[in-house]
């Protein structure tokens, strides 16, 4: 699982300079993600409200999204229970 203190929040633009999406992950993951698509980071945010991240940001990192809504932990499967049904 990614350390929440290393998560960056970014506003990403495409080659033409138009807004593409908001994403979050480590600095290296975001830069790699953008490089693979020919996009670039327009701005890194200092702070984003957790509910805003859950609603409008794409997690591009490896493993479990540290900002996902967690509804518990399934000890039999050794994984978190995430309810994103709404």
KOLFI-936756 format. One record per residue (C-alpha): residue number from 1; residue in one letter; chain; z, y, x. Coordinates in pm, whole numbers, plus 50000, padded with zeros to 5 digits. Layout:
N
+-----+---------+--------+-------+-------+-------+
: num : residuo : cadena :     w :     v :     u :
+-----+---------+--------+-------+-------+-------+
: NUM :       a :      A :     Z :     Y :     X :
...
+-----+---------+--------+-------+-------+-------+
//
This chain:
86
+-----+---------+--------+-------+-------+-------+
: num : residuo : cadena :     w :     v :     u :
+-----+---------+--------+-------+-------+-------+
:   1 :       x :      A : 50000 : 50000 : 50000 :
:   2 :       x :      A : 49914 : 50346 : 50123 :
:   3 :       x :      A : 50203 : 50571 : 50220 :
:   4 :       x :      A : 50217 : 50845 : 49954 :
:   5 :       x :      A : 50299 : 51104 : 50222 :
:   6 :       x :      A : 49956 : 51046 : 50381 :
:   7 :       x :      A : 49757 : 51099 : 50060 :
:   8 :       x :      A : 49516 : 51393 : 50051 :
:   9 :       x :      A : 49363 : 51547 : 49738 :
:  10 :       x :      A : 49008 : 51678 : 49767 :
:  11 :       x :      A : 48737 : 51858 : 49574 :
:  12 :       x :      A : 48405 : 51701 : 49674 :
:  13 :       x :      A : 48058 : 51856 : 49654 :
:  14 :       x :      A : 47718 : 51690 : 49686 :
:  15 :       x :      A : 47437 : 51776 : 49932 :
:  16 :       x :      A : 47314 : 52060 : 49713 :
:  17 :       x :      A : 47657 : 52221 : 49707 :
:  18 :       x :      A : 47738 : 52132 : 49347 :
:  19 :       x :      A : 48075 : 51994 : 49240 :
:  20 :       x :      A : 48071 : 51614 : 49237 :
:  21 :       x :      A : 48428 : 51491 : 49176 :
:  22 :       x :      A : 48795 : 51511 : 49262 :
:  23 :       x :      A : 48926 : 51226 : 49474 :
:  24 :       x :      A : 49234 : 51118 : 49664 :
:  25 :       x :      A : 49314 : 50889 : 49953 :
:  26 :       x :      A : 49398 : 50933 : 50320 :
:  27 :       x :      A : 49208 : 51195 : 50517 :
:  28 :       x :      A : 49005 : 50928 : 50695 :
:  29 :       x :      A : 48920 : 50746 : 50370 :
:  30 :       x :      A : 48800 : 51065 : 50201 :
:  31 :       x :      A : 48588 : 51169 : 50499 :
:  32 :       x :      A : 48432 : 50821 : 50524 :
:  33 :       x :      A : 48367 : 50813 : 50147 :
:  34 :       x :      A : 48189 : 51149 : 50160 :
:  35 :       x :      A : 47993 : 51063 : 50475 :
:  36 :       x :      A : 47858 : 50744 : 50315 :
:  37 :       x :      A : 47721 : 50944 : 50021 :
:  38 :       x :      A : 47603 : 51252 : 50206 :
:  39 :       x :      A : 47868 : 51464 : 50035 :
:  40 :       x :      A : 48132 : 51694 : 50182 :
:  41 :       x :      A : 48484 : 51811 : 50103 :
:  42 :       x :      A : 48481 : 52164 : 49968 :
:  43 :       x :      A : 48858 : 52195 : 49961 :
:  44 :       x :      A : 49173 : 51995 : 50028 :
:  45 :       x :      A : 49454 : 52081 : 49786 :
:  46 :       x :      A : 49813 : 52137 : 49900 :
:  47 :       x :      A : 49963 : 51997 : 49581 :
:  48 :       x :      A : 49832 : 51846 : 49260 :
:  49 :       x :      A : 50048 : 51761 : 48960 :
:  50 :       x :      A : 50080 : 51377 : 48937 :
:  51 :       x :      A : 49961 : 51370 : 48576 :
:  52 :       x :      A : 49649 : 51562 : 48680 :
:  53 :       x :      A : 49581 : 51309 : 48956 :
:  54 :       x :      A : 49618 : 51021 : 48711 :
:  55 :       x :      A : 49381 : 51186 : 48464 :
:  56 :       x :      A : 49104 : 51334 : 48677 :
:  57 :       x :      A : 49106 : 51207 : 49036 :
:  58 :       x :      A : 48929 : 50898 : 49170 :
:  59 :       x :      A : 49131 : 50687 : 49414 :
:  60 :       x :      A : 48901 : 50594 : 49701 :
:  61 :       x :      A : 49156 : 50428 : 49927 :
:  62 :       x :      A : 49235 : 50067 : 49995 :
:  63 :       x :      A : 49495 : 49873 : 49802 :
:  64 :       x :      A : 49689 : 49989 : 49499 :
:  65 :       x :      A : 49656 : 50350 : 49388 :
:  66 :       x :      A : 49993 : 50511 : 49475 :
:  67 :       x :      A : 49951 : 50760 : 49189 :
:  68 :       x :      A : 49868 : 50503 : 48919 :
:  69 :       x :      A : 50090 : 50479 : 48616 :
:  70 :       x :      A : 50317 : 50184 : 48682 :
:  71 :       x :      A : 50464 : 49994 : 48389 :
:  72 :       x :      A : 50667 : 49747 : 48590 :
:  73 :       x :      A : 50621 : 49465 : 48834 :
:  74 :       x :      A : 50509 : 49109 : 48769 :
:  75 :       x :      A : 50722 : 48908 : 49011 :
:  76 :       x :      A : 50536 : 48583 : 48938 :
:  77 :       x :      A : 50204 : 48734 : 49050 :
:  78 :       x :      A : 50363 : 48975 : 49304 :
:  79 :       x :      A : 50171 : 49274 : 49171 :
:  80 :       x :      A : 50245 : 49589 : 48972 :
:  81 :       x :      A : 50170 : 49602 : 48601 :
:  82 :       x :      A : 49944 : 49900 : 48535 :
:  83 :       x :      A : 49878 : 50008 : 48178 :
:  84 :       x :      A : 49582 : 50244 : 48162 :
:  85 :       x :      A : 49486 : 50158 : 47807 :
:  86 :       x :      A : 49501 : 50509 : 47675 :
+-----+---------+--------+-------+-------+-------+
//
